[in-house]
């Protein structure tokens, strides 16, 4: 394999990876009016791939304008906060039980049976 072929294999679109920054720059070029075919040829990717990057970029940009984000990270964060709150309540109840036992008090008053 010649050096030119080795270099082509490492170039974006030819077996190499394209960084997030370069994808963003390509999408911005399209948004500024540059020709899709020209940009895709320059990067060595298909026009469909480049259009996909643009669609993803625009859809995420639109989602970021929502008043409340509901992406996976936010949902996971909310779930973990709720779980932590439950553990904190449980911990406080256990502390109260320990204090009652150490003081020799009953854990709970029993209600008379009807």
PENORFEN-V918202 format. One record per backbone hydrogen bond with DSSP energy under -0.5 kcal/mol. NH is the residue of the N-H (numbers start at 0). CO is the residue of the C=O. If there is no record, write none. Layout:
nh=NH co=CO
nh=NH co=CO
This chain:
nh=5 co=1
nh=6 co=2
nh=7 co=3
nh=8 co=4
nh=9 co=5
nh=9 co=6
nh=10 co=6
nh=10 co=7
nh=12 co=15
nh=13 co=10
nh=15 co=10
nh=18 co=16
nh=22 co=18
nh=23 co=19
nh=24 co=20
nh=25 co=21
nh=26 co=22
nh=27 co=23
nh=28 co=24
nh=29 co=25
nh=30 co=26
nh=31 co=27
nh=32 co=29
nh=33 co=28
nh=38 co=34
nh=39 co=35
nh=40 co=36
nh=41 co=37
nh=42 co=38
nh=43 co=39
nh=44 co=39
nh=49 co=45
nh=50 co=46
nh=51 co=47
nh=52 co=48
nh=53 co=49
nh=54 co=50
nh=55 co=51
nh=56 co=52
nh=57 co=53
nh=58 co=54
nh=59 co=55
nh=60 co=56
nh=61 co=57
nh=62 co=58
nh=63 co=59
nh=64 co=61
nh=65 co=62
nh=74 co=70
nh=75 co=71
nh=76 co=72
nh=77 co=73
nh=78 co=74
nh=79 co=75
nh=80 co=76
nh=81 co=77
nh=82 co=78
nh=83 co=79
nh=84 co=80
nh=85 co=81
nh=86 co=82
nh=87 co=83
nh=88 co=84
nh=89 co=85
nh=90 co=86
nh=91 co=87
nh=92 co=88
nh=93 co=89
nh=94 co=90
nh=95 co=91
nh=96 co=92
nh=97 co=93
nh=98 co=94
nh=99 co=95
nh=100 co=96
nh=101 co=97
nh=102 co=98
nh=103 co=100
nh=104 co=99
